[in-house]
Amino acid sequence: MRLGHVIGKVTLGLADPALRGARFLLVQPFSREQFAGAPLLPLAKGATQVVYDELGADIGHVIGYTEGAEASAPFPTSVPVDAYNAVLIDRIHYTPPA
C-alpha cells in the first residue's frame, strides 16, 4: 500500500459498467520528505496516479491505495483498474529510523 495526496478528479465520458457508482481521483504519491513532515504543497516530483475510489475521498485528502493485481481484488469480476483507494488517512505518525 502507498500513501498519496488527492490533487484532482477525473471525469469520464464513458466507463466500463463494472466501474459505475464510484469515481477516479488524481493522486500524487507521498515522497520521503512528506513522510518526515514536509508540506504537501508544492507537489513532490513523481508520477501522478489515477485511483479508483468508492470511499468518497476529495481533493486535499490523504489516502492509502493499492496497485497492480491487488487493486482489482475487491471486485467480484475482473475489472480494468490499476489502483484502488483502500483507506482514508486521518493522521500520520512517522518516526524516521535512527
C-alpha positions in Angstrom: 0.0 0.0 0.0 1.1 3.5 -0.8 0.0 6.8 0.6 -0.9 9.8 -1.6 -2.4 13.2 -1.7 -5.6 13.7 -3.8 -4.9 16.6 -6.2 -7.9 16.3 -8.5 -10.7 14.2 -10.0 -11.1 12.5 -13.4 -14.3 13.0 -15.4 -15.1 10.1 -17.7 -17.3 10.3 -20.8 -17.8 6.5 -20.9 -16.9 3.9 -18.3 -16.9 0.1 -18.1 -20.2 -0.9 -16.4 -18.3 -2.7 -13.6 -16.9 0.7 -12.6 -20.1 2.6 -12.3 -21.1 4.1 -8.9 -17.6 5.4 -8.0 -15.1 7.8 -9.4 -11.5 8.2 -10.3 -9.0 10.5 -8.5 -5.7 12.1 -9.4 -3.3 11.2 -6.6 0.3 12.4 -6.0 2.3 9.7 -4.2 4.0 10.7 -1.0 7.7 11.5 -1.1 10.2 10.6 1.6 10.3 14.2 2.7 6.5 14.3 3.1 6.6 11.3 5.4 9.0 13.3 7.6 6.6 16.2 7.8 7.3 18.3 4.7 4.2 20.2 3.4 2.0 18.5 0.8 2.3 21.6 -1.5 4.2 22.3 -3.6 3.8 18.8 -5.1 6.7 16.4 -4.9 8.3 15.1 -8.1 6.7 11.9 -9.1 4.2 10.2 -11.3 0.6 11.1 -10.6 -1.7 8.1 -10.3 -5.3 7.6 -11.3 -7.0 5.8 -8.4 -10.5 4.2 -8.3 -12.4 5.5 -5.3 -15.6 4.2 -3.6 -14.9 5.8 -0.2 -15.6 9.4 -1.1 -12.1 10.9 -0.9 -11.9 14.5 -2.0 -9.3 17.0 -3.2 -6.8 17.6 -0.3 -7.4 14.2 1.4 -4.6 11.7 2.1 -5.4 8.2 1.1 -3.8 4.7 1.1 -4.1 2.9 -2.2 -3.1 -0.4 -3.6 -1.7 -1.0 -7.1 -1.4 -3.8 -9.6 -3.3 -7.1 -9.2 -4.3 -6.2 -5.6 -6.2 -3.2 -6.9 -8.8 -5.5 -8.6 -9.2 -7.8 -5.6 -12.2 -6.0 -4.1 -14.3 -6.7 -7.2 -16.3 -9.9 -7.8 -15.2 -10.0 -11.5 -12.2 -8.9 -13.4 -12.1 -5.1 -13.9 -9.6 -2.7 -15.7 -8.3 -1.0 -12.5 -4.6 -0.2 -11.8 -5.0 1.5 -8.4 -7.7 1.2 -5.7 -8.4 3.6 -2.8 -8.4 1.3 0.3 -8.4 3.8 3.2 -8.8 7.4 4.1 -6.0 8.6 6.3 -6.7 11.0 9.2 -3.2 11.3 10.7 0.3 10.1 10.1 2.7 9.5 12.9 6.2 8.8 11.5 9.5 8.4 13.3 12.4 8.0 10.9 14.9 5.3 11.8 18.0 6.4 13.7 
